[in-house]
Amino acid sequence: MTDEFQKLFSTMMEQGAEMARLFNPALESFNPAAFEKLFPTMSKDMMEMWFGKTFNREGLDARTRLLVTIAALTVLGAQADAQLRLTIRHALEAGATQREIAETIFQMSMFGGVPAMTRALEIARSVFDEKSGENT
Protein backbone atom coordinates (compact mmCIF):
# COMPACT_ATOMS: atom_id res chain seq x y z
CA MET A 1 0.00 0.00 0.00
CA THR A 2 1.17 3.49 -0.73
CA ASP A 3 1.42 5.98 2.14
CA GLU A 4 -1.42 8.04 0.66
CA PHE A 5 -3.69 5.03 0.40
CA GLN A 6 -2.74 3.92 3.92
CA LYS A 7 -3.66 7.35 5.27
CA LEU A 8 -6.96 7.33 3.36
CA PHE A 9 -7.76 3.85 4.62
CA SER A 10 -6.89 4.79 8.22
CA THR A 11 -9.08 7.88 7.98
CA MET A 12 -11.97 5.80 6.64
CA MET A 13 -11.58 3.29 9.46
CA GLU A 14 -11.49 6.06 12.09
CA GLN A 15 -14.59 7.68 10.59
CA GLY A 16 -16.36 4.33 10.55
CA ALA A 17 -15.47 3.67 14.19
CA GLU A 18 -16.71 7.14 15.14
CA MET A 19 -19.99 6.57 13.28
CA ALA A 20 -20.45 3.20 14.99
CA ARG A 21 -19.78 4.82 18.38
CA LEU A 22 -22.39 7.48 17.69
CA PHE A 23 -25.00 4.93 16.55
CA ASN A 24 -24.32 2.55 19.41
CA PRO A 25 -21.49 3.05 21.92
CA ALA A 26 -21.22 -0.74 22.37
CA LEU A 27 -20.15 -1.09 18.71
CA GLU A 28 -17.00 0.94 19.33
CA SER A 29 -15.21 -2.10 20.75
CA PHE A 30 -17.01 -4.78 18.70
CA ASN A 31 -14.75 -7.75 17.98
CA PRO A 32 -16.02 -10.10 15.23
CA ALA A 33 -13.56 -12.83 16.28
CA ALA A 34 -15.10 -12.91 19.77
CA PHE A 35 -18.57 -13.05 18.21
CA GLU A 36 -17.61 -16.26 16.35
CA LYS A 37 -17.11 -18.04 19.67
CA LEU A 38 -20.83 -17.73 20.37
CA PHE A 39 -21.59 -20.17 17.55
CA PRO A 40 -19.93 -23.55 18.09
CA THR A 41 -19.75 -26.03 15.25
CA MET A 42 -22.94 -27.99 14.72
CA SER A 43 -22.74 -31.76 15.06
CA LYS A 44 -22.51 -33.81 11.88
CA ASP A 45 -26.01 -35.24 12.50
CA MET A 46 -27.48 -31.75 12.93
CA MET A 47 -25.86 -30.51 9.71
CA GLU A 48 -27.09 -33.55 7.81
CA MET A 49 -30.61 -32.99 9.12
CA TRP A 50 -30.73 -29.29 8.23
CA PHE A 51 -28.59 -29.20 5.10
CA GLY A 52 -28.52 -32.77 3.87
CA LYS A 53 -30.89 -35.60 3.14
CA THR A 54 -33.65 -34.86 5.66
CA PHE A 55 -35.03 -31.79 3.90
CA ASN A 56 -33.46 -32.51 0.51
CA ARG A 57 -33.67 -36.28 0.08
CA GLU A 58 -32.70 -36.20 -3.57
CA GLY A 59 -30.41 -33.21 -3.17
CA LEU A 60 -26.82 -32.75 -2.06
CA ASP A 61 -25.40 -34.13 1.16
CA ALA A 62 -24.25 -31.74 3.91
CA ARG A 63 -20.54 -32.07 2.97
CA THR A 64 -21.20 -31.04 -0.62
CA ARG A 65 -23.53 -28.20 0.38
CA LEU A 66 -20.88 -26.85 2.73
CA LEU A 67 -18.17 -27.03 0.03
CA VAL A 68 -20.47 -25.09 -2.31
CA THR A 69 -21.04 -22.55 0.46
CA ILE A 70 -17.26 -22.22 0.94
CA ALA A 71 -16.97 -21.50 -2.78
CA ALA A 72 -19.61 -18.76 -2.61
CA LEU A 73 -18.14 -17.18 0.52
CA THR A 74 -14.66 -17.21 -1.05
CA VAL A 75 -15.96 -15.22 -4.01
CA LEU A 76 -17.57 -12.70 -1.63
CA GLY A 77 -14.11 -11.92 -0.26
CA ALA A 78 -13.21 -10.29 3.02
CA GLN A 79 -16.80 -9.28 3.79
CA ALA A 80 -17.54 -12.91 4.69
CA ASP A 81 -14.55 -13.82 6.90
CA ALA A 82 -16.55 -14.89 9.95
CA GLN A 83 -19.05 -16.89 7.90
CA LEU A 84 -16.25 -18.56 5.95
CA ARG A 85 -14.42 -19.57 9.12
CA LEU A 86 -17.59 -21.10 10.57
CA THR A 87 -18.48 -22.89 7.32
CA ILE A 88 -14.99 -24.41 7.07
CA ARG A 89 -15.39 -25.74 10.62
CA HIS A 90 -18.77 -27.21 9.66
CA ALA A 91 -17.38 -28.75 6.46
CA LEU A 92 -14.63 -30.50 8.41
CA GLU A 93 -17.24 -31.85 10.84
CA ALA A 94 -19.35 -33.03 7.88
CA GLY A 95 -16.43 -35.07 6.53
CA ALA A 96 -14.75 -32.75 4.02
CA THR A 97 -10.97 -33.06 3.97
CA GLN A 98 -8.56 -30.16 4.21
CA ARG A 99 -7.53 -30.91 0.63
CA GLU A 100 -11.14 -30.73 -0.63
CA ILE A 101 -11.65 -27.41 1.13
CA ALA A 102 -8.40 -26.01 -0.30
CA GLU A 103 -9.27 -27.22 -3.82
CA THR A 104 -12.71 -25.60 -3.55
CA ILE A 105 -11.07 -22.32 -2.59
CA PHE A 106 -8.42 -22.61 -5.36
CA GLN A 107 -11.17 -23.13 -7.94
CA MET A 108 -12.77 -19.82 -6.95
CA SER A 109 -9.69 -17.75 -7.90
CA MET A 110 -11.07 -17.38 -11.42
CA PHE A 111 -14.38 -16.00 -10.12
CA GLY A 112 -13.43 -14.00 -7.04
CA GLY A 113 -9.83 -13.20 -7.93
CA VAL A 114 -6.51 -14.16 -6.41
CA PRO A 115 -6.80 -11.80 -3.41
CA ALA A 116 -10.13 -13.37 -2.39
CA MET A 117 -8.68 -16.85 -2.83
CA THR A 118 -5.58 -15.95 -0.81
CA ARG A 119 -7.66 -14.53 2.04
CA ALA A 120 -9.89 -17.61 2.08
CA LEU A 121 -6.83 -19.88 2.18
CA GLU A 122 -5.44 -17.90 5.12
CA ILE A 123 -8.72 -18.37 6.96
CA ALA A 124 -8.79 -22.08 6.10
CA ARG A 125 -5.21 -22.50 7.33
CA SER A 126 -6.09 -20.83 10.64
CA VAL A 127 -9.10 -23.16 11.07
CA PHE A 128 -6.97 -26.20 10.19
CA ASP A 129 -4.33 -25.10 12.73
CA GLU A 130 -7.06 -24.51 15.29
CA LYS A 131 -8.47 -28.01 14.71
CA SER A 132 -5.03 -29.66 14.93
CA GLY A 133 -4.47 -27.84 18.24
CA GLU A 134 -7.69 -29.37 19.58
CA ASN A 135 -6.36 -32.85 18.87
CA THR A 136 -3.16 -32.42 20.87
C-alpha positions in Angstrom: 0.0 0.0 0.0 1.2 3.5 -0.7 1.4 6.0 2.1 -1.4 8.0 0.7 -3.7 5.0 0.4 -2.7 3.9 3.9 -3.7 7.4 5.3 -7.0 7.3 3.4 -7.8 3.8 4.6 -6.9 4.8 8.2 -9.1 7.9 8.0 -12.0 5.8 6.6 -11.6 3.3 9.5 -11.5 6.1 12.1 -14.6 7.7 10.6 -16.4 4.3 10.5 -15.5 3.7 14.2 -16.7 7.1 15.1 -20.0 6.6 13.3 -20.4 3.2 15.0 -19.8 4.8 18.4 -22.4 7.5 17.7 -25.0 4.9 16.6 -24.3 2.5 19.4 -21.5 3.0 21.9 -21.2 -0.7 22.4 -20.2 -1.1 18.7 -17.0 0.9 19.3 -15.2 -2.1 20.7 -17.0 -4.8 18.7 -14.7 -7.7 18.0 -16.0 -10.1 15.2 -13.6 -12.8 16.3 -15.1 -12.9 19.8 -18.6 -13.0 18.2 -17.6 -16.3 16.3 -17.1 -18.0 19.7 -20.8 -17.7 20.4 -21.6 -20.2 17.6 -19.9 -23.5 18.1 -19.8 -26.0 15.2 -22.9 -28.0 14.7 -22.7 -31.8 15.1 -22.5 -33.8 11.9 -26.0 -35.2 12.5 -27.5 -31.8 12.9 -25.9 -30.5 9.7 -27.1 -33.6 7.8 -30.6 -33.0 9.1 -30.7 -29.3 8.2 -28.6 -29.2 5.1 -28.5 -32.8 3.9 -30.9 -35.6 3.1 -33.7 -34.9 5.7 -35.0 -31.8 3.9 -33.5 -32.5 0.5 -33.7 -36.3 0.1 -32.7 -36.2 -3.6 -30.4 -33.2 -3.2 -26.8 -32.7 -2.1 -25.4 -34.1 1.2 -24.2 -31.7 3.9 -20.5 -32.1 3.0 -21.2 -31.0 -0.6 -23.5 -28.2 0.4 -20.9 -26.8 2.7 -18.2 -27.0 0.0 -20.5 -25.1 -2.3 -21.0 -22.5 0.5 -17.3 -22.2 0.9 -17.0 -21.5 -2.8 -19.6 -18.8 -2.6 -18.1 -17.2 0.5 -14.7 -17.2 -1.1 -16.0 -15.2 -4.0 -17.6 -12.7 -1.6 -14.1 -11.9 -0.3 -13.2 -10.3 3.0 -16.8 -9.3 3.8 -17.5 -12.9 4.7 -14.5 -13.8 6.9 -16.6 -14.9 10.0 -19.0 -16.9 7.9 -16.2 -18.6 5.9 -14.4 -19.6 9.1 -17.6 -21.1 10.6 -18.5 -22.9 7.3 -15.0 -24.4 7.1 -15.4 -25.7 10.6 -18.8 -27.2 9.7 -17.4 -28.7 6.5 -14.6 -30.5 8.4 -17.2 -31.8 10.8 -19.4 -33.0 7.9 -16.4 -35.1 6.5 -14.7 -32.7 4.0 -11.0 -33.1 4.0 -8.6 -30.2 4.2 -7.5 -30.9 0.6 -11.1 -30.7 -0.6 -11.6 -27.4 1.1 -8.4 -26.0 -0.3 -9.3 -27.2 -3.8 -12.7 -25.6 -3.5 -11.1 -22.3 -2.6 -8.4 -22.6 -5.4 -11.2 -23.1 -7.9 -12.8 -19.8 -6.9 -9.7 -17.8 -7.9 -11.1 -17.4 -11.4 -14.4 -16.0 -10.1 -13.4 -14.0 -7.0 -9.8 -13.2 -7.9 -6.5 -14.2 -6.4 -6.8 -11.8 -3.4 -10.1 -13.4 -2.4 -8.7 -16.8 -2.8 -5.6 -16.0 -0.8 -7.7 -14.5 2.0 -9.9 -17.6 2.1 -6.8 -19.9 2.2 -5.4 -17.9 5.1 -8.7 -18.4 7.0 -8.8 -22.1 6.1 -5.2 -22.5 7.3 -6.1 -20.8 10.6 -9.1 -23.2 11.1 -7.0 -26.2 10.2 -4.3 -25.1 12.7 -7.1 -24.5 15.3 -8.5 -28.0 14.7 -5.0 -29.7 14.9 -4.5 -27.8 18.2 -7.7 -29.4 19.6 -6.4 -32.9 18.9 -3.2 -32.4 20.9 
